[in-house]
């Protein structure tokens, strides 16, 4: 089958389905073309820091969204107090609450809180999760160190907390984020390179899609 490029449009890396033009339809029959929705993309460099938001370009990324937010939530805040509601499992940090992230988010929902911005900066690896638990004297098993399970539980708890047009900022080593499964679309990606053998920090902004 030969494809007519009139049925394809590209901008950055995100795609959504759209019906091809008449000319394209004549070439591909019932095939569905793709039209891009623009995702802002940038790459920067900065020295690494265990406190993510103390990395200057990452802090700037967060503040650019915080300045337009009315109610913000940070379930993995450590010592950062930028958000309206802050939480960290470690009681030695300056976060206001010290609960498991999922329990914290469920508590806010039960209190009737609605957030238009959520900062999602969990431990990035099983090793980091293990270190967080051990640092406060908690036993760590295989279940506790499964980062995918931690992210899933927390992200599931984020959704009922969000306003209809909420934005979630996710930080880590991939762009999975909230995803379409939770009803979000990507609007910005920033890679922060740290040099040497360090992994880049991937900063992802997603907006909640309209509820139909």
N, C-alpha and C positions, 0 to 999 in steps of 0.2 A: 504494500500500500504506500502511495506517495503522499507526503504531508505538505500542505500549503502553509507557509509561515504566517499567513494572515490570521490563522486561528490561534496564534500564540503571542502573548505579550509578556515582557519580563521587566521586573524592577527588583533588585536585590535578590533575596532567596525565598520569599514567601509567596505561595500561590493559592488562588481560589478558583473554583470552577465557574466558567461562563460559556454561554452558547456561542459558537463560532459565527463569523460573518457568513453571508449567503455564499460568497465565493469559496470560503473554506468548507462550508457544508457540502458543496458540490464535489469537493475533493475527498472528504473523509466520511461522508454519509452521516451516520448517527454519532460520530465521535464528538466528545465534548472538549473544547479548548480550555486554556488556562489564562487567567488574567491576574496580574500580581497586585497585591496590596503592599504599599511601601513600608519597609521596616528600616528605621534609621540604624546605620552601622558605623562604628568607629573603633579604632585601635589606639592605645596609648601605652606609655611605659611609666613604671614607678617602682621604687623599692618595696619589697613585701613587708607586711606587718600582720601579726596575729590578730590584731583588732582591725577588721576589714575596713571599716569606715574611716580609720585614721590614714589610710592610703589616699593621698590628696585627690587624684582624679575620681576615685570611687566615692569619696565623700562628696565631691562636687556633683556626681551623678545622682546621689541620694538627695542632696539638698535641692536639686532642680525640680524634683517631684514633691518634696516636702513643702516647698513654698506655696504650692497650690492645694495642699491637703488641709482638710478641716479636722479630721480624726484619723490618727495613724497608730499602727500597732506593730510592735517588734517582739516576737515570741522567743528570739534567741539573742537578746540585746547585749549580754555581757555588761560592760560598764558604760555603754552608750545610752544617753538619755534623750535623744532627739525626738523619739516618737511620743505620742500622747500616752500610750500604755506600753510599758516595758516589762519584760519577763526574762529570767534566766534561771536555769536549774540550780546553778551555784549560788548559795546564799551569801558568799563573800563578795559578790559583784554588787554594783550600785543600781541594778535594775529594781523596780518597785516591787515586782512579784517574783517568787521563786518556786515555780511549779513546773511539772512536765509540760512541754509546749502544747500538746494536745489538750490537756486539762485546762491550761490557761485560756486557750482560745474558746473552749466550750463554756468556761466560766463567763467570759465577756459576752458571749451570745446570750447566756442565761440572764445577764445583767441588762440586756437590751441595748448593748453597744453596737453601733454600725460604723464601720471604718471605710473611708474612701482611699486609704493607702495602707498596704501591709508590707513590711520589710521582712524578707525570708532569707536569713543568713545562718543556716544550721552548720554543725560540724560537717566537713566535706568528705570524710572517709571513716571507715570502721575504726581505724587507729585513733582518730581525733575524738570520735564518740567515746571510745574506751577511756581515753585520757580524761574527758570531761566527767564521766561517772566516777572513776577512781580518785579524782582530785577532791571529791566531796564524800569519799568513803562508801560509795555504793558498789555492790557487787555487779560484775559485768559478765553476762553470758552471751551466747551466740545471738539470741533474739535481740538483746539490747544493742548490739553492734551492727545490726543490719541497717545501713543508711537508707536503703530504698524503702524499708518498712517505716522508719522514722519520718521520712519525707511524705510518704503516702498518708499516714495518720494525721500529720500536721496540715497538709494541704486539704484533705477532706474537711478538716475542722475550720479552715480559713473561709471556705465558700459561704456558709450561712452568716458569717460575720460581715461580709462585703456589701457595700451599696451596689446599686445597679450599674454604676459606671466606675467601680473601684479599679485601682491599679495595684498590682503586686510586683514588687521588685525582688528578684531572686538572684542569689550569688552562689557560685560554686564552680564546678569543672565541666558542666554541660549546660545545654539550653533546653532541658526538658521542661522546667518551669511548671506552671499550673496546667497549661495545655488546653486543647479543645475539649478534652474529657471533662474538665471542670468549667468549661464555658468561657475561656479566655483566648485572646489573640495577641501575638507578639507585636510590639510597637517600636522597641529599641533594643539593640544589642551593643554592648561595649566590651571589647577584650582589653584587659589590662595585663600587659606582659611584665614579668618581674626579673627577666634575665636569668643567666646561668641555667641550672637544671630545674628551676621552679616552674610549676604549672602556671599557666595564665589564670587569672581570676576572670570568670565570665559573668558579666552583669547584664541581667535580662529584665526588661520592663514589659509587662503584659496588661492589657485592659480587658475588663469583663465585657463580654458580648451582650447585646440587648437580649433580654428574655422575651421570647416570642409567646 
